[in-house]
């Protein structure tokens, strides 16, 4: 079965200090986090990569990763495609509000690939390292269990996803006894503490599941996602036209509450890491060094 990986790489991280954090080198030979995600996805069996970027970073993106990855993918029979997220990418009849500067969120980002994906697909963030286990589990799900309305999510453990350098946004998950997601709450400013984690001074269970925007979805989901995007402009975007975002986990959470979909949580104990803040980079570089030392990756990565 064909499977695709959508990589959301359109954002410039304001908390990172103005640079394009997705393109920061972290590996011993200049690899970026996306290199490792793509390597792990191909190893797990994915055979199509779709990059979601902005048109204005296309030249930098191709120079740093795109051209090189296309060559590596071609050797392995994996296709590569690009889709472009923009502020103007709104449904017919919708006018972009004056003063709005940012695109419309991760839900819109995934929709940008709707014409490029006709098979079960996974979605990830460009600047997150997920580990090998999650890609294997997600690919297995896509090949065996994915169907319209039957989705999956990589379930990371909160304590394995926190930054030493400031608060992070995570989708805190509620999971039933059968391992299915019942609710996901996008929660901002989760900070690491000496004995766990907290939000605005209130403790959060460090062993709870969180969503890191790593989903396994059926191509028919794009139709549902488009319907939700149109509804978003009739509701949330009207209430807050300059800041409202169409966020993938929030929309999937709404579908769950309406009983329209099921989401199987695929537990992964791998440690997530990413460059949310500039101060995170040395720790990420050291993490990859240790993974290489332990034989998880070769220094060249793509042998």
N, C-alpha and C positions, 0 to 999 in steps of 0.2 A: 504494500500500500504506500502511495505517495504521502509524504508529510512535509509541512513547511514550518519554518521558524520566522516569525515577525520580530524584528529588533527595533524597538522605539528609541531613536537616537536624535530626535529633533531639538531637544532642549539644551540651552546653555545654562549651566548651574549657577544661579546668582549667589548662592551661599558659598560656592567654590571660589569666588573672587573674580568673576568675569571671564574666565577662560572656558574653552570647550572641554569640560571635564571628561567627556567620553573619549577624547583623543589623547589623554595624558599617558605617556609610556610608564609601564609598571613592571614589565618583564626584563630579564637580563639582556635581551637583544632588541629592546625597544618595543616589545609587544604591549598592546593595550588590553584592557579587560575584555573587550569584545572578541579579541583573538582567541582567548581561552574559552569563551562561551561558544563561539563558532566551532572550535576544535571539538569540544565536548558534544555539541549537537550532532556534528557529522559522525563522530565515533558512535553515538547512540543510534544513528540511522536516519536522521533528517536528510532530505535530499533537495531542499529548496530554501534559500535564505532571502528574506525581503527586508531591506533597510528602509526605515521611515526616517527621513531627514528633512531639513529645510533647504530650500533651493540656494539660499545664500551661503550655506556651508558646504555645498556639494564639492567644490574644488578642493578644499582642505580635507574633506572626508575621503575623497578618492585618493588623494596623495598619501594620506596617513594609513588608510586601511583598505579602501574599496578596491583599488586596482590589484593590490597584493592578494587580498582574499579571493577576488575573482579568479586569479591564476591558480591559487591553491584548490579552490572549489572545482575548477575545470578539470584538474587532474583526477578528481574523485567522483566525477559525474554529478556534481551538485550545481544547480543553477542559482544565479544571483539576479535580483531585481531591485529596483528603487521605486519608492513612492515618496511624495513630497507633502508635508503638512504645512498648512498656511492659515493665517487669520481669515483669508477670504474663502476658505473651503467650507462653506455653509450650505444648507439646503436651499433649493430654489425658492425664491420669494422672500428670503431673509436678508436684511441689510445689516452689514457689519456696523456696530455702534461707534459713533465718533469718540475717540479717546481710548478705544481698546487697542492694546499693543501685543498681547500674547495670544497664541492659538488656543484651541478650545479643550485641551486636555487629552488624556490617554485614550478615552473612548473615540474621539475624533481621529487620533493617531492611527488606531487599528483600522478604522473605516477607510483610511487612505489606501489600504492594501486590498480593498474588496474586489478589484478587478484582476488582481494578481494571484489570488488564492482560490483554488477550487478543490481543495483536499483538507483533511483535518490539519489543524495548525496549532502551534504553541506561540505564546506571546511572552517576551521578556523586555526588561529595561536594558539599555546599552551599557550603563555604568554600574551594573551589579554583577558580582561573581557569585554564581549559584552552586557550583560544584557538580561533579559528574553524576552523582546519584539521581538528582532531580531530573536531568535530561533523559536518563535511561527510563525512569519510571513514567515520565510524561510521554515519551515516545511509545512505550509499551501500551499505555492507556489509549493513545490515539489510534493505534493499530488494532486494538482488541475490543475496546468498550465505548469509544466516542460515537455519539449519534446525536441527531437533533434533540436539543434539550438536555443532553447528558454530557456534562463537562467535568473538568478536573482542575485542581489547583495544587501547586507544590506548597506544602505546609511546612514552613520554617519555624524553628523555635525562637521565640522573641530574644532570649539572652544571646543567641548566636548571631543576632543581626544588629546589635547596637554599636554606636560610634563612641569612641573615647573623647570626642572633641565637640560634642554638642547634641542637641535634640534632633530626633529623626521622625519622619512620618511613616507609620506602618498601618496596615489593615489588620486590626485585631479581630480574630476569628472565634466564632462559637461553632463547635463541632459536636454532632450527636454521637451516640454510642456505636453507631455503625460506620463512623468515619466520614460522614457527609457534612458539608458546610451548612449551617443554619442561618448564620448572619456574619457579615463583615462590617466593621466600623472603622472608617478612616480616621486615624487618631494622630494628631500632630504633637510635636515636641515631647516625644518619649525620651527620657534621659536615663543613662546608666547610673546606678548608684552602687554603693559598697555591698549592699545585700540584694540587689536585683534591679528593678526599674521603677520609674514613677512618671506620672503626668501631672503637671501643675501641683506637685506636692502630694498627690495620692498614689499609693503603691499599685503596681500592675504586676500580675503573675508573670515572672520571667520565663516560665515553662509553657506559657500559652502559645497557641499557633498564631502565626501572622502570615499575611499575604505579602509577597514581594513582587506582585504583578507578574507572576509566572503561571500562565493559564493554559489549559488544553481545551480547544474549542472546535466545533464543527463548522464547516463553511456556511451552513444556513444561519449561523449566528450573525453573520454580517447583515442579513435582512432585518433581524430583530434589533441589532445595534443601530441601524439606520433609522428605524422607527423611533427608537429611544432618543436619537439625536434630534429628530424633528420635534419630539415632545419637549425636549430640553429647551428649545427656543421658544416654546409656548409658555414655559413655566420659569425655571431657574434663571435662564438668561434674561428674561424680562425683569425679574426682581433685582438682579445684580449684573447688568450688562457689561460692566468693565472687568469684573473679576470672576464671574461664575465659570466653573469648569465641568466638562462632561467626563467624569472619571470612571474608568472601566470597573474597578471593584465596587464602587457605589451603585452603578447600574446593575451589575450582576447581583449584588445584594438585594436590590429592589425586585428583580425577577425571582429570587429565592423567596422573598416574603410573599410574593403573589402566587407561589406554588407552580411557576411556569417552567422551572429548570431544576436539575439536581447537579451538585458539584461534589465530586469525590475528592477528599483531601489525601494527597499522596505525601506522607510524612518523609521529610529529609532531615537528617541530623548533621548534614554538612554545615560548616560555618560559612555564613554569608560574609562578604566584605565588599566595600565599595568606597569610592572617593566622593563623599558628600561634601566634605570640607577640605580645603587645601592641606590642612594639618593631618588629614587621614592618609595622605599619599605614602609617607615613609612606612607606616604599618602595613599598607597593602603591598608595597614592594617587598618588605620582609616576609609577608605571608606567601607570596609567590616563590621567593627564594627557598623557603622551607618546603613547599610542595615539590619543588624541583629536587631538592636535596633528598626528599623521601621517595623519589622515583615516580611521583604522580605525573609529572610532565618532564619532557626533555628540555634543555635550555633553548633549543631551536624551535620547540613546540611542534611545528609541522615538519615531520621527518621526510 
